[in-house]
Amino acid sequence: MTAARLGARSGVAVAMVGVTYAIVLAAGMARHGLSEPIADPILAIMEVLAIASALPTLALFVALHASTEPARQLWATLSACCAAMFAFATMGVHLVELTSGRATGSHGLVWPSATYAVELFAWDFLLGLALVLAAGALPATEHGLRLRAWLRAAGGLCLAGLIGPLVGNMRLQLVGVAGYAILFPIVAWRLAGWFRALEKRQSRPAT
């Protein structure tokens, strides 16, 4: 499998899981509101979806790294490193929550807690930083420049979500939720299109 094909498939997978996650999250907010944490079974579904999105997300950034021109490799490398840390951190949190957390009755991402802090570190900081850095890895073409704007917008919102826990007002963290639950699936879908176009260019016979 070529890097471009991996990127296209990973982008579609991230977008599909992201749309499903956004729907489940909206259902959880409608059921529990903003004043109480989302509980099972909606919470369990969200945790499974978070795990399901981690590896395709990592594959998307790895594919970008493999497809980046040498002059922009540093941006792609830093972005892929952040994506790897993001994937391992969020999978660890949710595997603990789904297994030992429920066995001991201590599950639930409620602020303040150590597990929730790690989750915010993953989704707001690491994913946000990966998206912003990935913008620098894209070529300065018309399509690439548009994608840069999308990546920076999604990453910026994720990073802005850190304001919530820093000031003790978790409603402000919803800015980060908009970044990773709404904009990121759109970005992944657009990146999938960019990878498909790249694959077509690479498959053309040399003249």
N, C-alpha and C positions, 0 to 999 in steps of 0.2 A: 504494500500500500504506500502510495506517495504521501508526502507531507501535506500537499494541497488537498488530497482526498480525505486524509485524516481530519484536517481542519474543517472541511465542509461538513463531514458527518458529525463531528463533535459539536460544531456550531448549531446544527439542527437539533441535536440531542439536548444541548443546554437550553435552547429556546423552548423546546417542547416541555421539558421538566420545569422550566421557569414559569411558563404559562400555567401549568397545573398547580405549581406552588402558589402563584398569585391568587388563583381561584380559591384554593383551600385556605389561604391566609385571610382572604376577604370573608369567607364563610366563618372563620374563627372570630374575626373582629365583629361580625354581625351578631354572632351568638353570645360573645363574652364582653363586647365593648372594649373601651380603652382603660377602664378602671380595674379590671381583673385579668390575670394571665390566662392565656388559651390553655385548655385542658384536653385530656384524651376524650374521644379518639382522634380529634382533629390534630392535637399536638403530635401524636405518634405518626400520623400520616405526614405531617410537615417534616418530622425528623427523618423519616425514610426518604422523602424527596430530597432533603438536604444532602444525605449520603449519596443518593443516586446522581446528583448534579456535580459532585466533587471531582470524580475522575474525568468525565467529559470536559469539565472546565479546565483541568490540568492539561488534558490532551490538546485542547484548543490553543493554549498558550505555547505548548511544546511545538505544535505544528507551525505556529507563527514564528517561533525561533528558527525552525528549520527552513523556513521560506524567506527569511529576512536577508537582504543584501548585506555584504560584509561591513559596510560603513555604518550600519545601524544594528549590528549584532549585540553591542553592549546593552542597548535599551531592551532588546528581546531577551537577553540572558537574565538581566535583573528582573524583568517582568515574569519570566518563567520560574525563577527562584521564589518570588513572592507567591505565585500561583501554587507551587508545590507546597509551601508552608501552609497556605490557606487550606488546600485540600486535606492534608494530613491533620491539621488542627480541627477542622469542622467534622471530619469523619470520626476522630477520636472522641470529641464531645458527644456526638449523637449515638455512637456505639455504647458509650458508658451510660448515657441516659436511657437507651432502649434495653439495656441488660441489667447491670448492677444497680442502676438508679431505680428502676422499677422493682427490682427484687428487694431492695432495702426500704422502699417507700420514700426515697429522697429525690425522685425525679422532678423535673419541671424547671424550665429556665426562667427564674424569677430574680429580678434585681433587688438588692445586691447579692450576688453569689459568684463563686470562683468559676463555675462552669459557664455562666452567662458572660462573664468577663472574657473568657477565652473565645467564646462564640462571637462576641462583638469584635475582638481582636482579629478574628479570621475574616468575617464578612465585611466589616467596616474598614479596618485598617489594611490588612493584607490584600484582600480582593480589590479594594479601592486603589491601593498603590500599584498593584499589577495592571489594572486598567489604564491608569495614567501613564505608567511607563511603557505600556504596549503602544500607546499613541506615537511615541518616538520611534518605534520600530517600523512603522508603515511608510511606504514611499511617498514622496511629495507629488503624487499624481492627483488628478481631480477626485477620483474615487477614494484614494488614500487620505486626502485632506478632509473629505467629508467624514470618513470613518474616525479620523483623529478627533474630530469635534465630538462625535458620539462617545468615544472611549473616555475622553476627558470629562464630559458631562456626567456619565455614569460613575466614573471613579471619584469625581469631585463630590457627588452626592453621598457616596458610600463613606468617604472620609469625613464629610460634614456631620454624618450621623454620630460620630464620636463626641460631639458637643453634648448630646443628651446625658451620657453617664458622667462626663466631666463636670457638668453643672448640677447634676442630680435631678434633672427633669427628663424622664425617659420618653416623654411625648416628642421631644426634639429628635430622638433617635429615629423617628418615622421618616425623617429626611433620608437617612441611610437605607431604610427599607425601600423607599422609592428608587434608590440607586440600584440595589441588587435584585429586587423583586420585580421591578417594572422596566427600568432602562436596560439592565444587563441582558435579559432575554432578547430584547430588540437588537442590542449590539451584537450578540452572538449570532442572530439570524442574518444580520448584515455582513458579518465576518464570513459566514458560510457562503454567501453570495460572492464575496471577494475571493475566497479560496476556489470556488467553482470556476470563476473567470480565469484565475491563475492556472488552474489545471488545464483548461482549454488552450491557453497560450502555450503551456509547456508541451502539450500533445501535438501541436502543429508541427508538421515536418519542416526541417530546416531548408531554406531555399538558397 
